[in-house]
Amino acid sequence: MPLFTHYCASSLAGQTNKDFTWLIYTDVHTPEIILQKIKNAIVGSVRFIIVPVENFDALLSDLRSRCETVLTPFVITSRLDNDDGISKDYIQTIQQHFEPTDNLVINLLGGVNYNLKEHILTYHRHSLRNSFCSIAEQRKESGMITVMGFNHLHPPPNSFTKNIPLPFAFWMNLHHQNAAIRNNRGIP
C-alpha cells in the first residue's frame, strides 16, 4: 500500500490531463480495509472504478467488454502496475500522439528504474517495448486486444509502434516481488 499510495495513486492524481477513466483491478478476495485504503488514496483526484476479478482471464474479459461498449470510435488502453508511477504529462502525451489508426502501440521511451533494496536509480532514455506502453484500437463489438492482451515485448503482429521520446515518462520500482528485477540476467 505505501508504494501504491506514494507512486501509483499520486502520479495518477497529478496528471495534467484528467480526461480518462482508471480501472483498478483487484482480487475478489481483497479485504474491505484494503479496498478502503485504495479509495482513500485516490478519492476526488480522478475518475476510477474498482473491479474485483477472480484471475487474469477475468480481468482481460472485463477490460475487453468495457472497451467494446464505449461510445467513442477509438479506445486507448494503458497499463500501470500498482507499485509504479507515471509522469504528470503521461496521459496528455499519449492522447496528443493518438492517430486514428487501429492497433497503434504508443511507447513513451524515457523512464527510470529504482531498486528499492539497493537504492539505485537507473535512467532509461530509449526504452523500446517497455511495459508502460499503450494501444489505440478502433472500437469493435468483439476482438479488441487491449494493452493487457499482449506481452509488451511482443506487440501484436498487425500493430504499428510509435515511439515517443519523453524523458522521465515512467518510474518503475524494482523489488523482490517484481518481475523486472528477476529478469535482469537475460531475456524474460
WODA-V641147 format. One record per helix or strand of 2 or more residues. SS is the DSSP state (H for helix, E for strand). FROM is the first residue (numbers start at 1). LEN is the number of residues. If there is no record, write none. Layout:
# WODA-V641147
ss | from | len
SS | FROM | LEN
SS | FROM | LEN
This chain:
# WODA-V641147
ss | from | len
H | 2 | 12
E | 21 | 7
H | 32 | 11
E | 47 | 7
H | 56 | 13
E | 74 | 5
E | 85 | 2
H | 90 | 7
E | 104 | 5
E | 111 | 5
E | 120 | 5
E | 134 | 5
H | 147 | 3
E | 160 | 5
E | 170 | 5
H | 179 | 4
